[in-house]
Amino acid sequence: METYQLANGLSIPVLGFGTWQAKGDDAYQAVLAALKAGYRHIDTAQIYGNEAELGRAIKEAGIPRQELFITTKIWNDKHSYDLAKESIQESLAKLGTDYLDLILIHWPNPVTLRENQAWEQANRDTWRAMEEMLAEGTTRAIGVSNFMIHHLESLLVTAKVKPMVNQVLLTPGCPQTELDAFCQEHNILLEAYSPFGTGKIFSNPGMQEMAGKYGKSVAQVALRWALQHGFLPLPKSLNPVNIAANLDVFDFELSADDMIDLDQIEASAYQSNPDERDF
Ligand SMILES: NC(=O)c1ccc[n+]([C@@H]2O[C@H](COP(=O)([O-])OP(=O)(O)OC[C@H]3O[C@@H](n4cnc5c(N)ncnc54)[C@H](OP(=O)(O)O)[C@@H]3O)[C@@H](O)[C@H]2O)c1
């Protein structure tokens, strides 16, 4: 698979496999199917509760560790120097690996840290732990998720290493243009989560029309849109046929006009406001 290069030179496969809401044997089977289909980049998080199943699937698949790219995310109740480090040790044990490729702060502003802007110092402390984990080789890259521009600016005040990735909701109709420009300026790669609006995109007539025009599926058009923006899409599926089809997106190109139409199409999902979520 093609790769992007992160700010520190690390190669990252341009498309990854999402695993949110995949639990137990479903998660195990889906990741095994994804690895067999050719995915080498798997996205999980501590809160998904499936790191151990992923670890089992990775072991079963028998692919050399260095050929895989594994991301996990630090959950909202671990936003401190010590808890970040401890929780990543737990993630490593569950995943059955001695290093990660990418660690992200999952959300910038947990509900418990809103008073007196406590989230700002908490993110900086968590980030310091992540910078150390990067330096000692516990992870090969570090980044954030659901960070809007003001969260990034706050983190950059003390960061010695800039986030290499920001994972946010990006789907046709929701291109997050200002955030995209800010991240490009700071050499932060945007990963596109919920590229199908968690499944809602498939009933969108405009998407169906565009898919028909290219003789491709709605999913393939949505993934192409993300790739042509320079985003890194993270499609999720439990269905082996869809898992394989979502990789088959490298043989066609959307026109510049259709990219603009897809930017402006009615979105099937929007980035939620991290400052207002109730977790
Ligand atoms: N950082 C964050 O806060 C955050 C938040 C949300 C998501 N994410 C990441 O992004 C990943 C993807 O987002 P998501 O889980 O919201 O879902 P998504 O990838 O936008 O959509 C998944 C849905 O699309 C369906 N689907 C997938 N491929 C299909 C195809 N080719 N044809 C028809 N239907 C298809 C799946 O059903 P089938 O199983 O039947 O195929 C499933 O219902 C997550 O799993 C997670 O890794 C991160």
Ligand as a Chemical Component Dictionary entry (heavy atoms), coordinates in Angstrom:
data_LIG
# 
_chem_comp.id                   LIG 
_chem_comp.type                 NON-POLYMER 
_chem_comp.pdbx_formal_charge   0 
_chem_comp.three_letter_code    LIG 
# 
loop_
_chem_comp_atom.comp_id 
_chem_comp_atom.atom_id 
_chem_comp_atom.alt_atom_id 
_chem_comp_atom.type_symbol 
_chem_comp_atom.charge 
_chem_comp_atom.model_Cartn_x 
_chem_comp_atom.model_Cartn_y 
_chem_comp_atom.model_Cartn_z 
_chem_comp_atom.pdbx_ordinal 
LIG N1  N1  N 0  -10.946 9.373  17.193 1  
LIG C1  C1  C 0  -12.238 9.297  17.344 2  
LIG O1  O1  O 0  -12.838 9.934  18.226 3  
LIG C2  C2  C 0  -13.023 8.410  16.427 4  
LIG C3  C3  C 0  -14.423 8.540  16.362 5  
LIG C4  C4  C 0  -15.112 7.725  15.467 6  
LIG C5  C5  C 0  -14.422 6.821  14.677 7  
LIG N2  N2  N 1  -13.053 6.711  14.774 8  
LIG C6  C6  C 0  -12.287 5.730  13.951 9  
LIG O2  O2  O 0  -12.761 5.742  12.607 10 
LIG C7  C7  C 0  -13.225 4.441  12.275 11 
LIG C8  C8  C 0  -14.348 4.482  11.242 12 
LIG O3  O3  O 0  -15.433 5.249  11.666 13 
LIG P1  P1  P 0  -16.840 4.608  12.123 14 
LIG O4  O4  O 0  -16.600 3.384  12.932 15 
LIG O5  O5  O -1 -17.614 5.728  12.703 16 
LIG O6  O6  O 0  -17.568 4.113  10.803 17 
LIG P2  P2  P 0  -17.456 4.294  9.219  18 
LIG O7  O7  O 0  -16.206 3.651  8.733  19 
LIG O8  O8  O 0  -17.738 5.697  8.836  20 
LIG O9  O9  O 0  -18.713 3.403  8.785  21 
LIG C9  C9  C 0  -18.838 2.060  9.193  22 
LIG C10 C10 C 0  -20.183 1.544  8.681  23 
LIG O10 O10 O 0  -20.147 1.492  7.248  24 
LIG C11 C11 C 0  -20.510 0.196  6.814  25 
LIG N3  N3  N 0  -19.668 -0.119 5.653  26 
LIG C12 C12 C 0  -18.315 -0.165 5.611  27 
LIG N4  N4  N 0  -17.896 -0.433 4.362  28 
LIG C13 C13 C 0  -18.996 -0.557 3.607  29 
LIG C14 C14 C 0  -19.208 -0.826 2.227  30 
LIG N5  N5  N 0  -18.163 -0.993 1.410  31 
LIG N6  N6  N 0  -20.494 -0.906 1.777  32 
LIG C15 C15 C 0  -21.526 -0.728 2.611  33 
LIG N7  N7  N 0  -21.402 -0.468 3.929  34 
LIG C16 C16 C 0  -20.144 -0.379 4.417  35 
LIG C17 C17 C 0  -20.229 -0.728 7.967  36 
LIG O11 O11 O 0  -21.095 -1.826 7.922  37 
LIG P3  P3  P 0  -20.537 -3.333 7.664  38 
LIG O12 O12 O 0  -19.822 -3.726 8.920  39 
LIG O13 O13 O 0  -21.779 -4.091 7.411  40 
LIG O14 O14 O 0  -19.643 -3.267 6.468  41 
LIG C18 C18 C 0  -20.529 0.169  9.160  42 
LIG O15 O15 O 0  -21.928 0.167  9.425  43 
LIG C19 C19 C 0  -13.642 3.872  13.638 44 
LIG O16 O16 O 0  -13.879 2.503  13.587 45 
LIG C20 C20 C 0  -12.478 4.319  14.480 46 
LIG O17 O17 O 0  -11.343 3.500  14.251 47 
LIG C21 C21 C 0  -12.364 7.495  15.626 48 
# 
loop_
_chem_comp_bond.comp_id 
_chem_comp_bond.atom_id_1 
_chem_comp_bond.atom_id_2 
_chem_comp_bond.value_order 
_chem_comp_bond.pdbx_ordinal 
LIG N1  C1  SING 1  
LIG C1  O1  DOUB 2  
LIG C1  C2  SING 3  
LIG C2  C3  SING 4  
LIG C2  C21 DOUB 5  
LIG C3  C4  DOUB 6  
LIG C4  C5  SING 7  
LIG C5  N2  DOUB 8  
LIG N2  C6  SING 9  
LIG N2  C21 SING 10 
LIG C6  O2  SING 11 
LIG C6  C20 SING 12 
LIG O2  C7  SING 13 
LIG C7  C8  SING 14 
LIG C7  C19 SING 15 
LIG C8  O3  SING 16 
LIG O3  P1  SING 17 
LIG P1  O4  DOUB 18 
LIG P1  O5  SING 19 
LIG P1  O6  SING 20 
LIG O6  P2  SING 21 
LIG P2  O7  DOUB 22 
LIG P2  O8  SING 23 
LIG P2  O9  SING 24 
LIG O9  C9  SING 25 
LIG C9  C10 SING 26 
LIG C10 O10 SING 27 
LIG C10 C18 SING 28 
LIG O10 C11 SING 29 
LIG C11 N3  SING 30 
LIG C11 C17 SING 31 
LIG N3  C12 SING 32 
LIG N3  C16 SING 33 
LIG C12 N4  DOUB 34 
LIG N4  C13 SING 35 
LIG C13 C14 SING 36 
LIG C13 C16 DOUB 37 
LIG C14 N5  SING 38 
LIG C14 N6  DOUB 39 
LIG N6  C15 SING 40 
LIG C15 N7  DOUB 41 
LIG N7  C16 SING 42 
LIG C17 O11 SING 43 
LIG C17 C18 SING 44 
LIG O11 P3  SING 45 
LIG P3  O12 DOUB 46 
LIG P3  O13 SING 47 
LIG P3  O14 SING 48 
LIG C18 O15 SING 49 
LIG C19 O16 SING 50 
LIG C19 C20 SING 51 
LIG C20 O17 SING 52 
# 
